Amino acid sequence: MVKIRLSLQGSKKNPFYKIIVADSKCPRDGKFIEKIGFFTPKKKNKQQKISVDYQRINYWIKQGAQLTKTIQQLIKKHKKIDI
């Protein structure tokens, strides 16, 4: 099963997440199919906090990919797409 999820990057006390499409059996920070955005929780400017290619999310959802709860909440919070 393919999932759209977060992959932890960055350093201690400075998290940075890539939004990726990956097989659910692969490790969190392991092999992935495609990078479709990023999320930086510590940024104060909302414009730069999250960047996502919504066309690719729609494509992967149509292909049968499932979103994790965290990704669903992030997308709903930024109100760019209906899930």
The 8 nearest C-alpha neighbors of each residue, nearest first, counted from 0:
[[1, 23, 22, 2, 64, 24, 65, 63],
 [0, 2, 22, 64, 21, 23, 65, 20],
 [3, 1, 65, 64, 21, 66, 20, 23],
 [2, 4, 20, 66, 19, 65, 67, 21],
 [3, 5, 19, 67, 18, 2, 70, 20],
 [6, 4, 18, 17, 16, 19, 7, 3],
 [5, 7, 17, 28, 16, 27, 18, 8],
 [8, 6, 16, 15, 28, 5, 17, 9],
 [9, 7, 15, 16, 14, 6, 10, 17],
 [10, 8, 15, 14, 13, 7, 11, 16],
 [9, 11, 13, 14, 12, 8, 15, 7],
 [10, 12, 13, 14, 9, 8, 15, 7],
 [13, 11, 14, 10, 9, 41, 15, 40],
 [12, 14, 10, 11, 9, 15, 41, 39],
 [15, 13, 9, 10, 12, 8, 16, 39],
 [14, 16, 39, 9, 8, 7, 38, 13],
 [17, 15, 7, 38, 6, 8, 37, 5],
 [16, 18, 37, 6, 5, 36, 19, 38],
 [19, 17, 5, 36, 37, 35, 4, 34],
 [18, 20, 34, 4, 3, 35, 33, 17],
 [19, 21, 3, 33, 32, 2, 31, 34],
 [22, 20, 31, 32, 2, 1, 23, 19],
 [21, 23, 1, 24, 25, 0, 2, 31],
 [22, 24, 25, 1, 0, 2, 21, 26],
 [23, 25, 22, 26, 0, 21, 1, 27],
 [24, 26, 23, 22, 29, 30, 27, 21],
 [27, 25, 29, 28, 24, 30, 23, 22],
 [28, 26, 29, 6, 25, 7, 5, 30],
 [27, 29, 6, 26, 7, 30, 8, 25],
 [30, 28, 26, 27, 25, 31, 6, 21],
 [29, 31, 25, 28, 32, 21, 26, 27],
 [32, 30, 21, 33, 20, 29, 19, 22],
 [31, 33, 21, 20, 30, 34, 19, 22],
 [34, 32, 20, 19, 31, 35, 21, 18],
 [35, 33, 19, 36, 18, 20, 17, 32],
 [36, 34, 52, 19, 18, 51, 33, 55],
 [37, 35, 51, 18, 50, 17, 34, 52],
 [36, 38, 17, 18, 50, 16, 49, 51],
 [37, 39, 49, 16, 48, 15, 40, 17],
 [38, 40, 15, 48, 41, 42, 16, 49],
 [39, 41, 42, 38, 48, 15, 14, 49],
 [42, 40, 39, 43, 13, 14, 48, 15],
 [43, 41, 48, 44, 40, 39, 47, 45],
 [42, 44, 45, 41, 48, 47, 40, 46],
 [43, 45, 46, 42, 47, 48, 41, 49],
 [46, 44, 48, 47, 43, 42, 49, 77],
 [47, 45, 44, 48, 49, 50, 43, 42],
 [46, 48, 45, 49, 44, 50, 42, 39],
 [49, 47, 45, 39, 42, 46, 38, 44],
 [50, 48, 38, 47, 37, 39, 51, 46],
 [49, 51, 36, 37, 38, 47, 48, 52],
 [52, 50, 36, 53, 35, 37, 49, 18],
 [51, 53, 35, 55, 54, 36, 56, 50],
 [54, 52, 56, 55, 51, 57, 80, 79],
 [55, 53, 57, 56, 52, 58, 59, 51],
 [54, 56, 58, 53, 57, 52, 59, 35],
 [57, 55, 53, 59, 58, 54, 60, 52],
 [58, 56, 60, 54, 55, 59, 61, 53],
 [57, 59, 55, 61, 56, 60, 54, 62],
 [58, 60, 62, 56, 61, 64, 57, 55],
 [59, 61, 64, 57, 63, 62, 58, 56],
 [62, 60, 58, 59, 63, 57, 64, 56],
 [61, 63, 59, 60, 64, 58, 57, 1],
 [64, 62, 60, 61, 59, 65, 1, 0],
 [65, 63, 60, 1, 2, 59, 62, 3],
 [64, 66, 2, 3, 60, 63, 1, 67],
 [67, 65, 3, 2, 70, 71, 68, 4],
 [66, 68, 70, 69, 4, 71, 3, 65],
 [69, 67, 71, 70, 72, 66, 73, 4],
 [68, 70, 72, 71, 67, 73, 4, 5],
 [69, 71, 73, 67, 72, 68, 66, 74],
 [72, 70, 68, 74, 69, 73, 75, 66],
 [71, 73, 75, 69, 70, 74, 76, 68],
 [74, 72, 70, 76, 75, 71, 69, 77],
 [73, 75, 77, 71, 76, 72, 78, 70],
 [74, 76, 78, 72, 77, 73, 71, 80],
 [77, 75, 73, 74, 78, 72, 79, 71],
 [76, 78, 74, 75, 79, 73, 80, 49],
 [79, 77, 75, 76, 80, 74, 81, 73],
 [78, 80, 77, 74, 81, 75, 53, 76],
 [79, 81, 78, 82, 74, 75, 53, 77],
 [82, 80, 79, 75, 78, 74, 71, 57],
 [81, 80, 71, 75, 74, 66, 57, 60]]
